[in-house]
Amino acid sequence: MSTLAEIQDAISQLSDREQAALAAWLDSRRSASLYLQDEESLLRSLDEATRDINAGKGIPIDEVRRKVASWVAK
């Protein structure tokens, strides 16, 4: 099987239960890919934040706590 049409034809011959299992498997592969992209994005953000903090940029934690407290109170 090398073409989409052949794959679609083969899938149409599966039982409903087998098609559901295939759909779940395909969804799990897509979700894993999305989670990996999210993780990579988070790690890049954390690296950037670490560089900023090491360069003396950023906001002191006490100021962050005050800001968060004011946001929650709204």
CHARMM internal coordinates of N, CA and C (Angstrom, degrees):
IC EDIT
DIST 1 N 1 CA 1.4529
DIST 1 CA 1 C 1.5170
ANGL 1 N 1 CA 1 C 108.77
DIST 1 C 2 N 1.3073
ANGL 1 CA 1 C 2 N 115.53
DIHE 1 N 1 CA 1 C 2 N 117.85
DIST 2 N 2 CA 1.4514
ANGL 1 C 2 N 2 CA 116.88
DIHE 1 CA 1 C 2 N 2 CA -178.78
DIST 2 CA 2 C 1.5176
ANGL 2 N 2 CA 2 C 113.02
DIHE 1 C 2 N 2 CA 2 C -131.29
DIST 2 C 3 N 1.3052
ANGL 2 CA 2 C 3 N 117.76
DIHE 2 N 2 CA 2 C 3 N -11.04
DIST 3 N 3 CA 1.4593
ANGL 2 C 3 N 3 CA 118.45
DIHE 2 CA 2 C 3 N 3 CA 179.89
DIST 3 CA 3 C 1.5220
ANGL 3 N 3 CA 3 C 110.10
DIHE 2 C 3 N 3 CA 3 C -113.12
DIST 3 C 4 N 1.3060
ANGL 3 CA 3 C 4 N 113.84
DIHE 3 N 3 CA 3 C 4 N 157.77
DIST 4 N 4 CA 1.4593
ANGL 3 C 4 N 4 CA 119.30
DIHE 3 CA 3 C 4 N 4 CA 178.69
DIST 4 CA 4 C 1.5242
ANGL 4 N 4 CA 4 C 110.74
DIHE 3 C 4 N 4 CA 4 C -60.68
DIST 4 C 5 N 1.3134
ANGL 4 CA 4 C 5 N 117.00
DIHE 4 N 4 CA 4 C 5 N -40.24
DIST 5 N 5 CA 1.4696
ANGL 4 C 5 N 5 CA 120.46
DIHE 4 CA 4 C 5 N 5 CA -179.95
DIST 5 CA 5 C 1.5224
ANGL 5 N 5 CA 5 C 110.99
DIHE 4 C 5 N 5 CA 5 C -60.62
DIST 5 C 6 N 1.3305
ANGL 5 CA 5 C 6 N 117.46
DIHE 5 N 5 CA 5 C 6 N -41.31
DIST 6 N 6 CA 1.4743
ANGL 5 C 6 N 6 CA 120.72
DIHE 5 CA 5 C 6 N 6 CA 178.80
DIST 6 CA 6 C 1.5224
ANGL 6 N 6 CA 6 C 110.53
DIHE 5 C 6 N 6 CA 6 C -65.81
DIST 6 C 7 N 1.3071
ANGL 6 CA 6 C 7 N 116.47
DIHE 6 N 6 CA 6 C 7 N -40.44
DIST 7 N 7 CA 1.4712
ANGL 6 C 7 N 7 CA 120.31
DIHE 6 CA 6 C 7 N 7 CA 179.29
DIST 7 CA 7 C 1.5222
ANGL 7 N 7 CA 7 C 109.92
DIHE 6 C 7 N 7 CA 7 C -65.70
DIST 7 C 8 N 1.3300
ANGL 7 CA 7 C 8 N 116.81
DIHE 7 N 7 CA 7 C 8 N -44.66
DIST 8 N 8 CA 1.4599
ANGL 7 C 8 N 8 CA 120.50
DIHE 7 CA 7 C 8 N 8 CA 178.75
DIST 8 CA 8 C 1.5218
ANGL 8 N 8 CA 8 C 111.03
DIHE 7 C 8 N 8 CA 8 C -60.98
DIST 8 C 9 N 1.3243
ANGL 8 CA 8 C 9 N 116.83
DIHE 8 N 8 CA 8 C 9 N -40.66
DIST 9 N 9 CA 1.4655
ANGL 8 C 9 N 9 CA 120.60
DIHE 8 CA 8 C 9 N 9 CA 178.72
DIST 9 CA 9 C 1.5316
ANGL 9 N 9 CA 9 C 110.62
DIHE 8 C 9 N 9 CA 9 C -63.19
DIST 9 C 10 N 1.3229
ANGL 9 CA 9 C 10 N 115.81
DIHE 9 N 9 CA 9 C 10 N -43.68
DIST 10 N 10 CA 1.4656
ANGL 9 C 10 N 10 CA 119.88
DIHE 9 CA 9 C 10 N 10 CA 179.62
DIST 10 CA 10 C 1.5285
ANGL 10 N 10 CA 10 C 110.37
DIHE 9 C 10 N 10 CA 10 C -64.00
DIST 10 C 11 N 1.3155
ANGL 10 CA 10 C 11 N 117.24
DIHE 10 N 10 CA 10 C 11 N -41.01
DIST 11 N 11 CA 1.4647
ANGL 10 C 11 N 11 CA 121.06
DIHE 10 CA 10 C 11 N 11 CA 179.84
DIST 11 CA 11 C 1.5244
ANGL 11 N 11 CA 11 C 110.51
DIHE 10 C 11 N 11 CA 11 C -63.65
DIST 11 C 12 N 1.3321
ANGL 11 CA 11 C 12 N 116.31
DIHE 11 N 11 CA 11 C 12 N -38.95
DIST 12 N 12 CA 1.4658
ANGL 11 C 12 N 12 CA 119.03
DIHE 11 CA 11 C 12 N 12 CA -179.23
DIST 12 CA 12 C 1.5229
ANGL 12 N 12 CA 12 C 111.97
DIHE 11 C 12 N 12 CA 12 C -64.37
DIST 12 C 13 N 1.3350
ANGL 12 CA 12 C 13 N 117.50
DIHE 12 N 12 CA 12 C 13 N -19.44
DIST 13 N 13 CA 1.4581
ANGL 12 C 13 N 13 CA 121.43
DIHE 12 CA 12 C 13 N 13 CA 179.14
DIST 13 CA 13 C 1.5338
ANGL 13 N 13 CA 13 C 112.70
DIHE 12 C 13 N 13 CA 13 C -88.02
DIST 13 C 14 N 1.3279
ANGL 13 CA 13 C 14 N 117.10
DIHE 13 N 13 CA 13 C 14 N -6.68
DIST 14 N 14 CA 1.4647
ANGL 13 C 14 N 14 CA 120.91
DIHE 13 CA 13 C 14 N 14 CA 178.22
DIST 14 CA 14 C 1.5241
ANGL 14 N 14 CA 14 C 110.00
DIHE 13 C 14 N 14 CA 14 C -77.00
DIST 14 C 15 N 1.3168
ANGL 14 CA 14 C 15 N 115.32
DIHE 14 N 14 CA 14 C 15 N 154.73
DIST 15 N 15 CA 1.4702
ANGL 14 C 15 N 15 CA 119.96
DIHE 14 CA 14 C 15 N 15 CA 174.87
DIST 15 CA 15 C 1.5294
ANGL 15 N 15 CA 15 C 108.48
DIHE 14 C 15 N 15 CA 15 C -69.72
DIST 15 C 16 N 1.3259
ANGL 15 CA 15 C 16 N 115.75
DIHE 15 N 15 CA 15 C 16 N 165.15
DIST 16 N 16 CA 1.4680
ANGL 15 C 16 N 16 CA 119.97
DIHE 15 CA 15 C 16 N 16 CA 177.86
DIST 16 CA 16 C 1.5296
ANGL 16 N 16 CA 16 C 110.99
DIHE 15 C 16 N 16 CA 16 C -57.48
DIST 16 C 17 N 1.3230
ANGL 16 CA 16 C 17 N 115.35
DIHE 16 N 16 CA 16 C 17 N -40.51
DIST 17 N 17 CA 1.4578
ANGL 16 C 17 N 17 CA 120.05
DIHE 16 CA 16 C 17 N 17 CA -179.45
DIST 17 CA 17 C 1.5241
ANGL 17 N 17 CA 17 C 110.94
DIHE 16 C 17 N 17 CA 17 C -65.46
DIST 17 C 18 N 1.3204
ANGL 17 CA 17 C 18 N 116.95
DIHE 17 N 17 CA 17 C 18 N -42.34
DIST 18 N 18 CA 1.4642
ANGL 17 C 18 N 18 CA 120.47
DIHE 17 CA 17 C 18 N 18 CA 178.80
DIST 18 CA 18 C 1.5356
ANGL 18 N 18 CA 18 C 110.81
DIHE 17 C 18 N 18 CA 18 C -67.02
DIST 18 C 19 N 1.3256
ANGL 18 CA 18 C 19 N 117.15
DIHE 18 N 18 CA 18 C 19 N -37.93
DIST 19 N 19 CA 1.4592
ANGL 18 C 19 N 19 CA 120.14
DIHE 18 CA 18 C 19 N 19 CA 177.28
DIST 19 CA 19 C 1.5274
ANGL 19 N 19 CA 19 C 110.75
DIHE 18 C 19 N 19 CA 19 C -64.55
DIST 19 C 20 N 1.3268
ANGL 19 CA 19 C 20 N 116.35
DIHE 19 N 19 CA 19 C 20 N -39.57
DIST 20 N 20 CA 1.4673
ANGL 19 C 20 N 20 CA 120.14
DIHE 19 CA 19 C 20 N 20 CA 178.08
DIST 20 CA 20 C 1.5254
ANGL 20 N 20 CA 20 C 110.29
DIHE 19 C 20 N 20 CA 20 C -64.41
DIST 20 C 21 N 1.3318
ANGL 20 CA 20 C 21 N 116.85
DIHE 20 N 20 CA 20 C 21 N -41.10
DIST 21 N 21 CA 1.4666
ANGL 20 C 21 N 21 CA 120.48
DIHE 20 CA 20 C 21 N 21 CA 178.19
DIST 21 CA 21 C 1.5215
ANGL 21 N 21 CA 21 C 110.46
DIHE 20 C 21 N 21 CA 21 C -64.34
DIST 21 C 22 N 1.3259
ANGL 21 CA 21 C 22 N 116.94
DIHE 21 N 21 CA 21 C 22 N -41.06
DIST 22 N 22 CA 1.4609
ANGL 21 C 22 N 22 CA 120.78
DIHE 21 CA 21 C 22 N 22 CA 178.05
DIST 22 CA 22 C 1.5255
ANGL 22 N 22 CA 22 C 110.30
DIHE 21 C 22 N 22 CA 22 C -63.74
DIST 22 C 23 N 1.3233
ANGL 22 CA 22 C 23 N 116.99
DIHE 22 N 22 CA 22 C 23 N -43.99
DIST 23 N 23 CA 1.4671
ANGL 22 C 23 N 23 CA 120.90
DIHE 22 CA 22 C 23 N 23 CA 178.91
DIST 23 CA 23 C 1.5244
ANGL 23 N 23 CA 23 C 110.78
DIHE 22 C 23 N 23 CA 23 C -60.44
DIST 23 C 24 N 1.3214
ANGL 23 CA 23 C 24 N 117.19
DIHE 23 N 23 CA 23 C 24 N -42.54
DIST 24 N 24 CA 1.4672
ANGL 23 C 24 N 24 CA 120.66
DIHE 23 CA 23 C 24 N 24 CA 178.64
DIST 24 CA 24 C 1.5196
ANGL 24 N 24 CA 24 C 110.55
DIHE 23 C 24 N 24 CA 24 C -63.53
DIST 24 C 25 N 1.3128
ANGL 24 CA 24 C 25 N 116.62
DIHE 24 N 24 CA 24 C 25 N -40.72
DIST 25 N 25 CA 1.4635
ANGL 24 C 25 N 25 CA 120.62
DIHE 24 CA 24 C 25 N 25 CA 179.34
DIST 25 CA 25 C 1.5324
ANGL 25 N 25 CA 25 C 110.49
DIHE 24 C 25 N 25 CA 25 C -64.54
DIST 25 C 26 N 1.3443
ANGL 25 CA 25 C 26 N 116.51
DIHE 25 N 25 CA 25 C 26 N -44.96
DIST 26 N 26 CA 1.4636
ANGL 25 C 26 N 26 CA 119.82
DIHE 25 CA 25 C 26 N 26 CA 178.96
DIST 26 CA 26 C 1.5278
ANGL 26 N 26 CA 26 C 110.81
DIHE 25 C 26 N 26 CA 26 C -62.32
DIST 26 C 27 N 1.3493
ANGL 26 CA 26 C 27 N 116.90
DIHE 26 N 26 CA 26 C 27 N -41.85
DIST 27 N 27 CA 1.4644
ANGL 26 C 27 N 27 CA 120.16
DIHE 26 CA 26 C 27 N 27 CA 177.94
DIST 27 CA 27 C 1.5191
ANGL 27 N 27 CA 27 C 111.65
DIHE 26 C 27 N 27 CA 27 C -62.06
DIST 27 C 28 N 1.3253
ANGL 27 CA 27 C 28 N 117.17
DIHE 27 N 27 CA 27 C 28 N -39.00
DIST 28 N 28 CA 1.4602
ANGL 27 C 28 N 28 CA 120.06
DIHE 27 CA 27 C 28 N 28 CA -179.14
DIST 28 CA 28 C 1.5215
ANGL 28 N 28 CA 28 C 110.87
DIHE 27 C 28 N 28 CA 28 C -66.44
DIST 28 C 29 N 1.3230
ANGL 28 CA 28 C 29 N 117.20
DIHE 28 N 28 CA 28 C 29 N -34.82
DIST 29 N 29 CA 1.4689
ANGL 28 C 29 N 29 CA 120.61
DIHE 28 CA 28 C 29 N 29 CA 177.64
DIST 29 CA 29 C 1.5210
ANGL 29 N 29 CA 29 C 110.42
DIHE 28 C 29 N 29 CA 29 C -68.09
DIST 29 C 30 N 1.3319
ANGL 29 CA 29 C 30 N 116.65
DIHE 29 N 29 CA 29 C 30 N -40.38
DIST 30 N 30 CA 1.4661
ANGL 29 C 30 N 30 CA 120.41
DIHE 29 CA 29 C 30 N 30 CA 179.74
DIST 30 CA 30 C 1.5262
ANGL 30 N 30 CA 30 C 109.77
DIHE 29 C 30 N 30 CA 30 C -67.94
DIST 30 C 31 N 1.3202
ANGL 30 CA 30 C 31 N 116.90
DIHE 30 N 30 CA 30 C 31 N -42.74
DIST 31 N 31 CA 1.4639
ANGL 30 C 31 N 31 CA 120.80
DIHE 30 CA 30 C 31 N 31 CA 179.88
DIST 31 CA 31 C 1.5164
ANGL 31 N 31 CA 31 C 110.72
DIHE 30 C 31 N 31 CA 31 C -62.42
DIST 31 C 32 N 1.3110
ANGL 31 CA 31 C 32 N 117.43
DIHE 31 N 31 CA 31 C 32 N -42.61
DIST 32 N 32 CA 1.4643
ANGL 31 C 32 N 32 CA 120.60
DIHE 31 CA 31 C 32 N 32 CA 179.30
DIST 32 CA 32 C 1.5182
ANGL 32 N 32 CA 32 C 110.15
DIHE 31 C 32 N 32 CA 32 C -60.93
DIST 32 C 33 N 1.3147
ANGL 32 CA 32 C 33 N 116.72
DIHE 32 N 32 CA 32 C 33 N -39.53
DIST 33 N 33 CA 1.4602
ANGL 32 C 33 N 33 CA 120.82
DIHE 32 CA 32 C 33 N 33 CA 178.65
DIST 33 CA 33 C 1.5201
ANGL 33 N 33 CA 33 C 110.50
DIHE 32 C 33 N 33 CA 33 C -65.38
DIST 33 C 34 N 1.3369
ANGL 33 CA 33 C 34 N 116.87
DIHE 33 N 33 CA 33 C 34 N -42.49
DIST 34 N 34 CA 1.4559
ANGL 33 C 34 N 34 CA 120.05
DIHE 33 CA 33 C 34 N 34 CA 178.82
DIST 34 CA 34 C 1.5140
ANGL 34 N 34 CA 34 C 110.75
DIHE 33 C 34 N 34 CA 34 C -64.71
DIST 34 C 35 N 1.3394
ANGL 34 CA 34 C 35 N 116.97
DIHE 34 N 34 CA 34 C 35 N -42.08
DIST 35 N 35 CA 1.4507
ANGL 34 C 35 N 35 CA 120.05
DIHE 34 CA 34 C 35 N 35 CA 178.85
DIST 35 CA 35 C 1.5258
ANGL 35 N 35 CA 35 C 110.74
DIHE 34 C 35 N 35 CA 35 C -62.61
DIST 35 C 36 N 1.3212
ANGL 35 CA 35 C 36 N 116.99
DIHE 35 N 35 CA 35 C 36 N -38.88
DIST 36 N 36 CA 1.4532
ANGL 35 C 36 N 36 CA 121.26
DIHE 35 CA 35 C 36 N 36 CA 178.69
DIST 36 CA 36 C 1.5218
ANGL 36 N 36 CA 36 C 110.18
DIHE 35 C 36 N 36 CA 36 C -63.66
DIST 36 C 37 N 1.3356
ANGL 36 CA 36 C 37 N 117.65
DIHE 36 N 36 CA 36 C 37 N -41.72
DIST 37 N 37 CA 1.4608
ANGL 36 C 37 N 37 CA 120.65
DIHE 36 CA 36 C 37 N 37 CA 177.50
DIST 37 CA 37 C 1.5232
ANGL 37 N 37 CA 37 C 110.38
DIHE 36 C 37 N 37 CA 37 C -63.60
DIST 37 C 38 N 1.3337
ANGL 37 CA 37 C 38 N 117.17
DIHE 37 N 37 CA 37 C 38 N -42.27
DIST 38 N 38 CA 1.4665
ANGL 37 C 38 N 38 CA 120.86
DIHE 37 CA 37 C 38 N 38 CA 177.93
DIST 38 CA 38 C 1.5199
ANGL 38 N 38 CA 38 C 110.48
DIHE 37 C 38 N 38 CA 38 C -61.62
DIST 38 C 39 N 1.3213
ANGL 38 CA 38 C 39 N 116.21
DIHE 38 N 38 CA 38 C 39 N -43.25
DIST 39 N 39 CA 1.4611
ANGL 38 C 39 N 39 CA 120.66
DIHE 38 CA 38 C 39 N 39 CA -179.33
DIST 39 CA 39 C 1.5292
ANGL 39 N 39 CA 39 C 110.47
DIHE 38 C 39 N 39 CA 39 C -63.77
DIST 39 C 40 N 1.3277
ANGL 39 CA 39 C 40 N 116.57
DIHE 39 N 39 CA 39 C 40 N -43.80
DIST 40 N 40 CA 1.4607
ANGL 39 C 40 N 40 CA 120.17
DIHE 39 CA 39 C 40 N 40 CA 179.34
DIST 40 CA 40 C 1.5250
ANGL 40 N 40 CA 40 C 110.89
DIHE 39 C 40 N 40 CA 40 C -62.47
DIST 40 C 41 N 1.3216
ANGL 40 CA 40 C 41 N 116.85
DIHE 40 N 40 CA 40 C 41 N -41.34
DIST 41 N 41 CA 1.4629
ANGL 40 C 41 N 41 CA 121.57
DIHE 40 CA 40 C 41 N 41 CA 178.26
DIST 41 CA 41 C 1.5264
ANGL 41 N 41 CA 41 C 110.76
DIHE 40 C 41 N 41 CA 41 C -63.59
DIST 41 C 42 N 1.3187
ANGL 41 CA 41 C 42 N 116.39
DIHE 41 N 41 CA 41 C 42 N -43.95
DIST 42 N 42 CA 1.4598
ANGL 41 C 42 N 42 CA 120.76
DIHE 41 CA 41 C 42 N 42 CA 178.46
DIST 42 CA 42 C 1.5207
ANGL 42 N 42 CA 42 C 110.77
DIHE 41 C 42 N 42 CA 42 C -61.59
DIST 42 C 43 N 1.3282
ANGL 42 CA 42 C 43 N 117.33
DIHE 42 N 42 CA 42 C 43 N -45.35
DIST 43 N 43 CA 1.4621
ANGL 42 C 43 N 43 CA 120.30
DIHE 42 CA 42 C 43 N 43 CA -179.84
DIST 43 CA 43 C 1.5293
ANGL 43 N 43 CA 43 C 111.51
DIHE 42 C 43 N 43 CA 43 C -62.92
DIST 43 C 44 N 1.3445
ANGL 43 CA 43 C 44 N 117.40
DIHE 43 N 43 CA 43 C 44 N -39.25
DIST 44 N 44 CA 1.4706
ANGL 43 C 44 N 44 CA 119.76
DIHE 43 CA 43 C 44 N 44 CA 176.50
DIST 44 CA 44 C 1.5230
ANGL 44 N 44 CA 44 C 110.55
DIHE 43 C 44 N 44 CA 44 C -62.42
DIST 44 C 45 N 1.3376
ANGL 44 CA 44 C 45 N 116.57
DIHE 44 N 44 CA 44 C 45 N -42.57
DIST 45 N 45 CA 1.4635
ANGL 44 C 45 N 45 CA 120.97
DIHE 44 CA 44 C 45 N 45 CA 179.40
DIST 45 CA 45 C 1.5263
ANGL 45 N 45 CA 45 C 111.15
DIHE 44 C 45 N 45 CA 45 C -63.39
DIST 45 C 46 N 1.3239
ANGL 45 CA 45 C 46 N 116.14
DIHE 45 N 45 CA 45 C 46 N -41.63
DIST 46 N 46 CA 1.4691
ANGL 45 C 46 N 46 CA 119.80
DIHE 45 CA 45 C 46 N 46 CA 179.18
DIST 46 CA 46 C 1.5265
ANGL 46 N 46 CA 46 C 111.28
DIHE 45 C 46 N 46 CA 46 C -66.32
DIST 46 C 47 N 1.3318
ANGL 46 CA 46 C 47 N 116.79
DIHE 46 N 46 CA 46 C 47 N -38.68
DIST 47 N 47 CA 1.4706
ANGL 46 C 47 N 47 CA 120.13
DIHE 46 CA 46 C 47 N 47 CA 176.50
DIST 47 CA 47 C 1.5243
ANGL 47 N 47 CA 47 C 110.58
DIHE 46 C 47 N 47 CA 47 C -62.14
DIST 47 C 48 N 1.3235
ANGL 47 CA 47 C 48 N 116.02
DIHE 47 N 47 CA 47 C 48 N -43.35
DIST 48 N 48 CA 1.4630
ANGL 47 C 48 N 48 CA 120.62
DIHE 47 CA 47 C 48 N 48 CA 179.53
DIST 48 CA 48 C 1.5278
ANGL 48 N 48 CA 48 C 110.63
DIHE 47 C 48 N 48 CA 48 C -64.14
DIST 48 C 49 N 1.3281
ANGL 48 CA 48 C 49 N 116.48
DIHE 48 N 48 CA 48 C 49 N -43.35
DIST 49 N 49 CA 1.4600
ANGL 48 C 49 N 49 CA 120.25
DIHE 48 CA 48 C 49 N 49 CA 179.07
DIST 49 CA 49 C 1.5210
ANGL 49 N 49 CA 49 C 111.00
DIHE 48 C 49 N 49 CA 49 C -63.19
DIST 49 C 50 N 1.3271
ANGL 49 CA 49 C 50 N 116.86
DIHE 49 N 49 CA 49 C 50 N -40.29
DIST 50 N 50 CA 1.4674
ANGL 49 C 50 N 50 CA 120.83
DIHE 49 CA 49 C 50 N 50 CA 178.32
DIST 50 CA 50 C 1.5257
ANGL 50 N 50 CA 50 C 110.39
DIHE 49 C 50 N 50 CA 50 C -62.23
DIST 50 C 51 N 1.3419
ANGL 50 CA 50 C 51 N 116.60
DIHE 50 N 50 CA 50 C 51 N -43.62
DIST 51 N 51 CA 1.4725
ANGL 50 C 51 N 51 CA 119.87
DIHE 50 CA 50 C 51 N 51 CA 178.33
DIST 51 CA 51 C 1.5258
ANGL 51 N 51 CA 51 C 110.64
DIHE 50 C 51 N 51 CA 51 C -62.06
DIST 51 C 52 N 1.3362
ANGL 51 CA 51 C 52 N 117.02
DIHE 51 N 51 CA 51 C 52 N -42.41
DIST 52 N 52 CA 1.4681
ANGL 51 C 52 N 52 CA 120.37
DIHE 51 CA 51 C 52 N 52 CA 178.92
DIST 52 CA 52 C 1.5187
ANGL 52 N 52 CA 52 C 111.49
DIHE 51 C 52 N 52 CA 52 C -62.18
DIST 52 C 53 N 1.3202
ANGL 52 CA 52 C 53 N 116.69
DIHE 52 N 52 CA 52 C 53 N -45.38
DIST 53 N 53 CA 1.4688
ANGL 52 C 53 N 53 CA 120.37
DIHE 52 CA 52 C 53 N 53 CA 179.91
DIST 53 CA 53 C 1.5229
ANGL 53 N 53 CA 53 C 110.60
DIHE 52 C 53 N 53 CA 53 C -62.69
DIST 53 C 54 N 1.3345
ANGL 53 CA 53 C 54 N 116.46
DIHE 53 N 53 CA 53 C 54 N -44.04
DIST 54 N 54 CA 1.4605
ANGL 53 C 54 N 54 CA 120.26
DIHE 53 CA 53 C 54 N 54 CA 178.88
DIST 54 CA 54 C 1.5262
ANGL 54 N 54 CA 54 C 112.31
DIHE 53 C 54 N 54 CA 54 C -64.33
DIST 54 C 55 N 1.3343
ANGL 54 CA 54 C 55 N 116.96
DIHE 54 N 54 CA 54 C 55 N -25.07
DIST 55 N 55 CA 1.4633
ANGL 54 C 55 N 55 CA 121.48
DIHE 54 CA 54 C 55 N 55 CA 179.04
DIST 55 CA 55 C 1.5290
ANGL 55 N 55 CA 55 C 111.44
DIHE 54 C 55 N 55 CA 55 C -88.98
DIST 55 C 56 N 1.3201
ANGL 55 CA 55 C 56 N 116.56
DIHE 55 N 55 CA 55 C 56 N 5.17
DIST 56 N 56 CA 1.4562
ANGL 55 C 56 N 56 CA 120.31
DIHE 55 CA 55 C 56 N 56 CA 178.29
DIST 56 CA 56 C 1.5196
ANGL 56 N 56 CA 56 C 113.90
DIHE 55 C 56 N 56 CA 56 C 84.16
DIST 56 C 57 N 1.3032
ANGL 56 CA 56 C 57 N 116.93
DIHE 56 N 56 CA 56 C 57 N 8.18
DIST 57 N 57 CA 1.4647
ANGL 56 C 57 N 57 CA 120.40
DIHE 56 CA 56 C 57 N 57 CA 176.81
DIST 57 CA 57 C 1.5257
ANGL 57 N 57 CA 57 C 108.22
DIHE 56 C 57 N 57 CA 57 C -90.24
DIST 57 C 58 N 1.2898
ANGL 57 CA 57 C 58 N 115.98
DIHE 57 N 57 CA 57 C 58 N 156.41
DIST 58 N 58 CA 1.4555
ANGL 57 C 58 N 58 CA 119.12
DIHE 57 CA 57 C 58 N 58 CA 176.61
DIST 58 CA 58 C 1.5082
ANGL 58 N 58 CA 58 C 111.99
DIHE 57 C 58 N 58 CA 58 C 127.23
DIST 58 C 59 N 1.3049
ANGL 58 CA 58 C 59 N 114.65
DIHE 58 N 58 CA 58 C 59 N -177.26
DIST 59 N 59 CA 1.4618
ANGL 58 C 59 N 59 CA 122.10
DIHE 58 CA 58 C 59 N 59 CA -178.16
DIST 59 CA 59 C 1.5262
ANGL 59 N 59 CA 59 C 107.98
DIHE 58 C 59 N 59 CA 59 C -120.55
DIST 59 C 60 N 1.3336
ANGL 59 CA 59 C 60 N 117.32
DIHE 59 N 59 CA 59 C 60 N 133.17
DIST 60 N 60 CA 1.4720
ANGL 59 C 60 N 60 CA 119.55
DIHE 59 CA 59 C 60 N 60 CA 177.90
DIST 60 CA 60 C 1.5293
ANGL 60 N 60 CA 60 C 110.89
DIHE 59 C 60 N 60 CA 60 C -58.37
DIST 60 C 61 N 1.3011
ANGL 60 CA 60 C 61 N 116.41
DIHE 60 N 60 CA 60 C 61 N 146.03
DIST 61 N 61 CA 1.4650
ANGL 60 C 61 N 61 CA 121.94
DIHE 60 CA 60 C 61 N 61 CA -175.53
DIST 61 CA 61 C 1.5261
ANGL 61 N 61 CA 61 C 112.68
DIHE 60 C 61 N 61 CA 61 C -58.73
DIST 61 C 62 N 1.3379
ANGL 61 CA 61 C 62 N 117.51
DIHE 61 N 61 CA 61 C 62 N -35.52
DIST 62 N 62 CA 1.4653
ANGL 61 C 62 N 62 CA 119.39
DIHE 61 CA 61 C 62 N 62 CA 178.79
DIST 62 CA 62 C 1.5247
ANGL 62 N 62 CA 62 C 111.13
DIHE 61 C 62 N 62 CA 62 C -63.12
DIST 62 C 63 N 1.3375
ANGL 62 CA 62 C 63 N 116.85
DIHE 62 N 62 CA 62 C 63 N -38.00
DIST 63 N 63 CA 1.4622
ANGL 62 C 63 N 63 CA 120.39
DIHE 62 CA 62 C 63 N 63 CA 177.55
DIST 63 CA 63 C 1.5296
ANGL 63 N 63 CA 63 C 110.54
DIHE 62 C 63 N 63 CA 63 C -67.88
DIST 63 C 64 N 1.3187
ANGL 63 CA 63 C 64 N 116.92
DIHE 63 N 63 CA 63 C 64 N -39.09
DIST 64 N 64 CA 1.4608
ANGL 63 C 64 N 64 CA 120.95
DIHE 63 CA 63 C 64 N 64 CA 177.34
DIST 64 CA 64 C 1.5243
ANGL 64 N 64 CA 64 C 109.31
DIHE 63 C 64 N 64 CA 64 C -60.75
DIST 64 C 65 N 1.3205
ANGL 64 CA 64 C 65 N 116.93
DIHE 64 N 64 CA 64 C 65 N -45.36
DIST 65 N 65 CA 1.4696
ANGL 64 C 65 N 65 CA 120.50
DIHE 64 CA 64 C 65 N 65 CA -179.78
DIST 65 CA 65 C 1.5198
ANGL 65 N 65 CA 65 C 111.48
DIHE 64 C 65 N 65 CA 65 C -61.00
DIST 65 C 66 N 1.3430
ANGL 65 CA 65 C 66 N 117.17
DIHE 65 N 65 CA 65 C 66 N -41.02
DIST 66 N 66 CA 1.4666
ANGL 65 C 66 N 66 CA 120.40
DIHE 65 CA 65 C 66 N 66 CA 178.69
DIST 66 CA 66 C 1.5333
ANGL 66 N 66 CA 66 C 110.08
DIHE 65 C 66 N 66 CA 66 C -63.62
DIST 66 C 67 N 1.3327
ANGL 66 CA 66 C 67 N 116.23
DIHE 66 N 66 CA 66 C 67 N -43.48
DIST 67 N 67 CA 1.4647
ANGL 66 C 67 N 67 CA 119.40
DIHE 66 CA 66 C 67 N 67 CA -179.55
DIST 67 CA 67 C 1.5191
ANGL 67 N 67 CA 67 C 111.27
DIHE 66 C 67 N 67 CA 67 C -64.08
DIST 67 C 68 N 1.3058
ANGL 67 CA 67 C 68 N 116.58
DIHE 67 N 67 CA 67 C 68 N -44.64
DIST 68 N 68 CA 1.4729
ANGL 67 C 68 N 68 CA 119.96
DIHE 67 CA 67 C 68 N 68 CA 179.77
DIST 68 CA 68 C 1.5295
ANGL 68 N 68 CA 68 C 109.59
DIHE 67 C 68 N 68 CA 68 C -61.72
DIST 68 C 69 N 1.3173
ANGL 68 CA 68 C 69 N 116.80
DIHE 68 N 68 CA 68 C 69 N -43.06
DIST 69 N 69 CA 1.4646
ANGL 68 C 69 N 69 CA 120.42
DIHE 68 CA 68 C 69 N 69 CA 179.66
DIST 69 CA 69 C 1.5279
ANGL 69 N 69 CA 69 C 110.63
DIHE 68 C 69 N 69 CA 69 C -60.49
DIST 69 C 70 N 1.3314
ANGL 69 CA 69 C 70 N 116.33
DIHE 69 N 69 CA 69 C 70 N -38.99
DIST 70 N 70 CA 1.4704
ANGL 69 C 70 N 70 CA 118.71
DIHE 69 CA 69 C 70 N 70 CA -179.99
DIST 70 CA 70 C 1.5268
ANGL 70 N 70 CA 70 C 111.06
DIHE 69 C 70 N 70 CA 70 C -70.70
DIST 70 C 71 N 1.3276
ANGL 70 CA 70 C 71 N 117.83
DIHE 70 N 70 CA 70 C 71 N -33.93
DIST 71 N 71 CA 1.4686
ANGL 70 C 71 N 71 CA 120.97
DIHE 70 CA 70 C 71 N 71 CA 178.71
DIST 71 CA 71 C 1.5182
ANGL 71 N 71 CA 71 C 110.07
DIHE 70 C 71 N 71 CA 71 C -68.43
DIST 71 C 72 N 1.3255
ANGL 71 CA 71 C 72 N 116.88
DIHE 71 N 71 CA 71 C 72 N -40.16
DIST 72 N 72 CA 1.4641
ANGL 71 C 72 N 72 CA 120.98
DIHE 71 CA 71 C 72 N 72 CA -178.09
DIST 72 CA 72 C 1.5274
ANGL 72 N 72 CA 72 C 110.20
DIHE 71 C 72 N 72 CA 72 C -68.24
DIST 72 C 73 N 1.3175
ANGL 72 CA 72 C 73 N 116.17
DIHE 72 N 72 CA 72 C 73 N -32.83
DIST 73 N 73 CA 1.4630
ANGL 72 C 73 N 73 CA 120.32
DIHE 72 CA 72 C 73 N 73 CA -177.57
DIST 73 CA 73 C 1.5202
ANGL 73 N 73 CA 73 C 112.10
DIHE 72 C 73 N 73 CA 73 C -71.97
DIST 73 C 74 N 1.3150
ANGL 73 CA 73 C 74 N 117.94
DIHE 73 N 73 CA 73 C 74 N -17.69
DIST 74 N 74 CA 1.4811
ANGL 73 C 74 N 74 CA 120.36
DIHE 73 CA 73 C 74 N 74 CA -177.34
DIST 74 CA 74 C 1.4945
ANGL 74 N 74 CA 74 C 112.36
DIHE 73 C 74 N 74 CA 74 C -74.92
END
COOR INIT
IC SEED 1 N 1 CA 1 C
IC BUILD
